[in-house]
Amino acid sequence: MKCALCRKEAELEVSHIIPKFVFRTLKKNSPTGNMRLTSEPNRKVQDGDKQRLLCGECEDLFNQDETTFANTIYHEFQAGTLTEFEYSTWLNRFIISVNWRNLYLDIVGFVSEGNLEPYKLEVLIQAEKVMREYLLGERFDTGSIENHIFFFNPIKDASEQFVNMDLHTVIGGSVFGYTFISDDYDSYYVFLNLQGLIVVSIINPAAMEEWENTLVEDNGSFILSTPQIITSPLFSEFQYLADQRKQAMEKMTENQRRKIIESVEKNLERFQNSKAFQRAQHDHRLKDR
């Protein structure tokens, strides 16, 4: 089989599409120690999506940047202790590596299903090529593709539309990423939400696009107390995801609900100390304002 990155024939490894450390943390922060998919709310899952995608050599290309990202940013952000950090090219490489995986698989799906207009598919194919060449060291820039990082922290105030979306739970309690195309604005993105730490690769921005204090350059630093302001069609997706979560909750059987309640009651202290409980409290306080 051919490696998706270097395109050489090799024995492919079973690769995590989203790094494994993310799902370890998600389970650890869960009040029940389990994860559930929005598409299948009645089934517990123990790990994230894995596919035979990369050869061993290309898999190793990603490991160092993933480890640096996890230790420098991710774990401290999840623990609530991240206040600032410095970075170099490893942050761009990490963002490109995780978003490239989703983009590549989405392109395979679009081609297989034939459900995307050819000119839109061509935009994605060209972006995948740029990202792949960057990861392989065949080029030292990402062309017009911009990488951004956004830290979703507790919201102090919001409009009624957002208050009822339970954003702390929807964003902070989940892991997801995919390619998003806004037909209204002819804009293209690949993004990944890592429990409120959102990394975005903008392939083609909308005319009204605004990202303030989010841009990832070759070298730099972030101070989390600095406000980040975003105006983008991408964030309309979170309304959709909030609706999906609501529908998933409605599909959950009474038997599964009872099992979750029983699991929480067996270790009430764990639930009260969990991130899930904290997120629910943030959503509740926002509604009471």
Backbone torsions as a table, in degrees:
resi	resn	phi	psi	omega
1	MET	NA	154.9	-179.2
2	LYS	-94.1	135.7	174.2
3	CYS	-66.4	134.8	-177.3
4	ALA	-66.8	-24.8	-176.6
5	LEU	-92.1	-60.5	-175.7
6	CYS	-86.0	-11.9	177.9
7	ARG	65.9	17.9	176.4
8	LYS	-92.2	149.8	176.2
9	GLU	-74.0	128.7	-176.7
10	ALA	-164.1	166.5	172.1
11	GLU	-76.1	122.6	-174.7
12	LEU	-88.5	142.4	177.0
13	GLU	-89.9	157.8	174.6
14	VAL	-80.8	108.7	-172.4
15	SER	-105.2	142.3	169.4
16	HIS	-73.7	130.0	177.1
17	ILE	-72.2	-42.3	170.1
18	ILE	-107.8	132.8	-173.1
19	PRO	-50.2	144.3	-175.0
20	LYS	-62.4	-34.0	-176.9
21	PHE	-60.7	-25.7	179.5
22	VAL	-66.2	-43.9	-177.1
23	PHE	-74.9	-30.5	173.5
24	ARG	-61.0	-43.1	179.8
25	THR	-69.4	-39.7	179.9
26	LEU	-60.3	-43.9	178.3
27	LYS	-67.2	-41.6	-179.8
28	LYS	-61.1	-37.9	-178.2
29	ASN	-83.8	-5.9	-179.7
30	SER	-77.6	140.3	179.2
31	PRO	-68.6	-16.3	179.5
32	THR	-111.9	-8.7	-178.3
33	GLY	79.8	12.5	-178.3
34	ASN	-125.6	166.5	174.4
35	MET	-125.1	155.1	176.4
36	ARG	-137.3	146.7	177.2
37	LEU	-89.3	141.6	176.3
38	THR	-59.7	-35.4	-178.9
39	SER	-73.5	-21.9	-179.9
40	GLU	-137.9	72.8	-173.3
41	PRO	-66.6	-15.6	-177.8
42	ASN	-93.8	6.2	-179.1
43	ARG	-123.8	130.0	176.0
44	LYS	-81.3	143.0	176.4
45	VAL	-125.5	152.1	-174.8
46	GLN	-108.7	-11.0	-176.2
47	ASP	-155.7	168.6	178.0
48	GLY	-84.5	177.3	-177.9
49	ASP	-63.2	133.7	177.6
50	LYS	-130.4	139.7	179.4
51	GLN	-144.8	156.6	173.3
52	ARG	-79.1	100.2	-170.8
53	LEU	-125.2	-39.9	-170.7
54	LEU	-123.6	152.2	170.3
55	CYS	-77.5	168.0	-177.7
56	GLY	-60.6	-38.5	-178.9
57	GLU	-64.4	-43.0	180.0
58	CYS	-73.2	-33.9	175.4
59	GLU	-59.1	-41.1	-179.6
60	ASP	-67.1	-25.9	178.4
61	LEU	-59.0	-33.5	-174.1
62	PHE	-86.8	-22.6	-168.2
63	ASN	-60.8	-45.4	-176.1
64	GLN	-64.0	-43.9	-179.8
65	ASP	-67.2	-36.6	177.7
66	GLU	-64.1	-42.7	179.8
67	THR	-64.1	-43.5	178.9
68	THR	-63.1	-44.0	178.7
69	PHE	-61.7	-45.6	-178.4
70	ALA	-61.1	-46.1	-174.7
71	ASN	-79.0	-31.2	-176.6
72	THR	-85.6	-36.6	-171.7
73	ILE	-121.5	-58.2	-165.1
74	TYR	-61.4	-54.3	-174.6
75	HIS	-65.2	-38.4	178.8
76	GLU	-69.2	-36.4	177.6
77	PHE	-64.2	-44.5	179.5
78	GLN	-65.9	-30.6	178.7
79	ALA	-81.2	-10.0	-179.5
80	GLY	78.8	18.4	-177.8
81	THR	-108.9	-1.1	-178.2
82	LEU	-79.9	120.2	178.0
83	THR	-115.1	-34.2	176.8
84	GLU	-163.2	161.5	177.5
85	PHE	-161.5	156.0	173.5
86	GLU	-106.8	155.2	-179.0
87	TYR	-146.2	164.3	173.1
88	SER	-131.3	-152.5	-173.9
89	THR	-63.3	-15.8	-179.5
90	TRP	-61.2	-30.1	-177.9
91	LEU	-71.6	-42.9	175.1
92	ASN	-62.0	-41.9	-179.7
93	ARG	-64.0	-39.9	178.6
94	PHE	-63.2	-48.4	-178.1
95	ILE	-61.3	-44.2	179.0
96	ILE	-64.3	-39.0	-176.6
97	SER	-65.3	-43.3	-179.1
98	VAL	-74.0	-38.4	179.9
99	ASN	-75.3	-30.8	175.7
100	TRP	-61.7	-41.6	-179.9
101	ARG	-59.2	-45.8	178.8
102	ASN	-66.8	-41.5	179.6
103	LEU	-62.4	-46.1	-179.2
104	TYR	-58.1	-47.9	-178.1
105	LEU	-68.7	-34.2	177.0
106	ASP	-66.4	-40.2	177.2
107	ILE	-61.3	-43.9	176.9
108	VAL	-57.0	-42.8	179.2
109	GLY	-66.5	-42.8	179.3
110	PHE	-62.3	-42.1	179.6
111	VAL	-66.3	-43.2	-178.3
112	SER	-64.0	-41.7	-176.7
113	GLU	-87.8	-17.5	179.2
114	GLY	61.3	34.3	-173.5
115	ASN	-110.2	18.5	178.6
116	LEU	-129.6	135.7	-179.1
117	GLU	-57.7	142.3	-175.9
118	PRO	-54.5	-40.2	-176.6
119	TYR	-69.2	-32.9	176.6
120	LYS	-70.4	-40.4	178.0
121	LEU	-61.9	-38.6	-179.7
122	GLU	-64.6	-38.2	176.5
123	VAL	-59.5	-44.1	-179.5
124	LEU	-68.5	-40.3	179.9
125	ILE	-62.9	-42.5	178.9
126	GLN	-66.3	-37.4	177.8
127	ALA	-66.6	-40.7	178.2
128	GLU	-61.6	-38.7	179.4
129	LYS	-63.4	-44.9	179.2
130	VAL	-62.4	-45.4	-178.5
131	MET	-65.3	-40.2	179.9
132	ARG	-65.1	-45.2	179.8
133	GLU	-64.0	-36.1	177.9
134	TYR	-65.1	-44.5	-179.6
135	LEU	-65.4	-33.0	180.0
136	LEU	-83.0	-3.4	-179.8
137	GLY	78.4	16.5	179.4
138	GLU	-85.0	-10.4	172.9
139	ARG	-149.0	157.4	-173.6
140	PHE	-110.5	10.1	176.5
141	ASP	-142.1	170.7	-180.0
142	THR	-109.1	22.8	177.9
143	GLY	61.9	-129.7	-179.3
144	SER	-86.5	-2.7	-180.0
145	ILE	-75.2	127.1	178.2
146	GLU	-108.4	140.0	174.3
147	ASN	-105.8	138.4	179.3
148	HIS	-133.9	153.4	175.6
149	ILE	-131.3	134.5	-176.7
150	PHE	-130.0	131.8	-178.1
151	PHE	-104.7	111.4	-179.3
152	PHE	-84.9	105.3	178.8
153	ASN	-107.2	166.2	-178.3
154	PRO	-50.2	132.5	-178.7
155	ILE	-84.5	133.0	179.6
156	LYS	-89.8	-31.5	-178.8
157	ASP	-155.7	149.1	-179.0
158	ALA	-160.5	161.3	177.2
159	SER	-69.3	164.0	-177.5
160	GLU	-58.2	-35.8	179.2
161	GLN	-57.4	-43.9	-177.2
162	PHE	-82.6	-29.2	179.4
163	VAL	-58.1	-40.9	-175.3
164	ASN	-84.4	4.2	-179.7
165	MET	-90.2	-7.3	-176.8
166	ASP	51.8	52.8	-172.7
167	LEU	-62.7	-34.0	179.8
168	HIS	-61.8	-39.4	179.1
169	THR	-75.6	-44.0	-177.1
170	VAL	-63.6	-46.0	-175.8
171	ILE	-89.4	-49.0	-176.5
172	GLY	-72.2	-19.7	-176.8
173	GLY	-106.4	21.0	-175.6
174	SER	-145.4	165.2	176.3
175	VAL	-133.9	122.6	179.4
176	PHE	-162.1	157.6	177.4
177	GLY	-169.4	148.0	-179.8
178	TYR	-172.3	179.6	177.5
179	THR	-86.3	132.8	179.3
180	PHE	-124.4	130.4	177.3
181	ILE	-119.3	124.0	175.1
182	SER	-94.7	108.5	179.9
183	ASP	-66.4	-34.7	-177.7
184	ASP	-65.8	-32.0	-174.5
185	TYR	-114.9	2.0	-178.5
186	ASP	50.8	48.2	-179.6
187	SER	-121.0	151.2	-172.6
188	TYR	-132.4	137.1	-177.3
189	TYR	-144.5	154.2	163.0
190	VAL	-126.7	130.0	-176.1
191	PHE	-140.5	162.2	179.9
192	LEU	-143.7	125.8	175.5
193	ASN	-100.5	119.2	179.7
194	LEU	-111.8	73.0	-179.9
195	GLN	54.4	49.8	176.5
196	GLY	96.0	-8.0	173.4
197	LEU	-102.6	107.2	-169.7
198	ILE	-108.5	123.4	176.7
199	VAL	-113.4	133.5	-172.9
200	VAL	-130.1	134.9	169.2
201	SER	-110.1	113.4	179.8
202	ILE	-89.5	114.2	180.0
203	ILE	-82.2	-46.5	178.3
204	ASN	-144.4	111.6	-174.9
205	PRO	-77.0	159.4	171.1
206	ALA	-78.0	158.4	-179.4
207	ALA	-61.8	-31.2	-177.0
208	MET	-94.3	10.8	-175.4
209	GLU	-62.2	134.5	175.4
210	GLU	-143.4	121.9	177.1
211	TRP	-130.1	110.2	-176.7
212	GLU	-111.1	126.7	179.7
213	ASN	63.5	36.8	179.7
214	THR	-128.6	-15.3	-172.3
215	LEU	-67.8	133.1	175.5
216	VAL	-99.0	119.9	179.0
217	GLU	-105.1	-168.9	-179.3
218	ASP	-67.7	-37.7	178.0
219	ASN	-142.9	148.3	178.6
220	GLY	169.2	-162.1	179.8
221	SER	-151.3	159.8	175.4
222	PHE	-128.9	137.0	171.8
223	ILE	-115.1	117.3	-170.7
224	LEU	-69.1	-16.1	177.0
225	SER	-77.9	-12.3	177.4
226	THR	-75.3	124.2	-177.8
227	PRO	-60.9	139.0	174.3
228	GLN	-110.1	126.8	-176.8
229	ILE	-119.7	128.3	-176.8
230	ILE	-132.6	132.6	168.8
231	THR	-126.3	111.5	-174.3
232	SER	-159.6	142.4	174.3
233	PRO	-60.2	-22.0	-178.3
234	LEU	-56.8	-37.5	-173.1
235	PHE	-77.2	-4.2	170.0
236	SER	-67.6	-21.0	178.8
237	GLU	-64.0	-27.6	-176.9
238	PHE	-71.4	-26.8	171.5
239	GLN	-64.8	-44.2	177.4
240	TYR	-60.7	-44.0	-178.2
241	LEU	-67.9	-34.4	175.8
242	ALA	-64.3	-40.4	177.3
243	ASP	-65.3	-39.0	178.8
244	GLN	-63.2	-41.6	178.8
245	ARG	-63.1	-43.0	179.5
246	LYS	-61.0	-42.9	178.4
247	GLN	-65.1	-37.3	179.1
248	ALA	-64.5	-41.8	178.5
249	MET	-62.3	-35.3	179.4
250	GLU	-70.8	-25.9	-179.7
251	LYS	-84.5	-12.7	-178.8
252	MET	-67.2	132.9	-178.1
253	THR	-73.6	158.0	177.8
254	GLU	-62.6	-33.3	179.2
255	ASN	-62.7	-43.3	178.5
256	GLN	-68.1	-38.5	177.7
257	ARG	-61.3	-41.8	-179.2
258	ARG	-64.5	-40.0	179.5
259	LYS	-63.6	-39.6	179.1
260	ILE	-64.9	-44.4	-179.9
261	ILE	-62.6	-42.9	179.1
262	GLU	-63.1	-39.9	179.3
263	SER	-64.7	-39.8	178.8
264	VAL	-67.1	-42.5	-177.1
265	GLU	-66.6	-27.9	178.8
266	LYS	-68.2	-27.5	-179.9
267	ASN	-141.6	72.7	-175.1
268	LEU	-65.0	-34.6	179.8
269	GLU	-63.3	-40.8	177.8
270	ARG	-61.4	-41.8	179.5
271	PHE	-63.2	-44.3	-177.6
272	GLN	-66.9	-24.7	178.7
273	ASN	-95.6	1.7	-174.4
274	SER	-82.0	156.9	174.5
275	LYS	-63.2	-34.3	-179.0
276	ALA	-61.2	-42.4	179.1
277	PHE	-66.5	-41.1	178.6
278	GLN	-61.9	-42.8	179.5
279	ARG	-64.6	-40.1	178.7
280	ALA	-63.3	-38.4	177.3
281	GLN	-63.7	-42.6	178.0
282	HIS	-60.2	-43.6	179.6
283	ASP	-64.4	-39.2	-179.2
284	HIS	-66.7	-42.7	-179.8
285	ARG	-64.1	-37.7	-179.8
286	LEU	-63.0	-37.6	179.8
287	LYS	-72.2	-26.7	-177.9
288	ASP	-82.4	-9.8	-178.5
289	ARG	-71.2	NA	NA
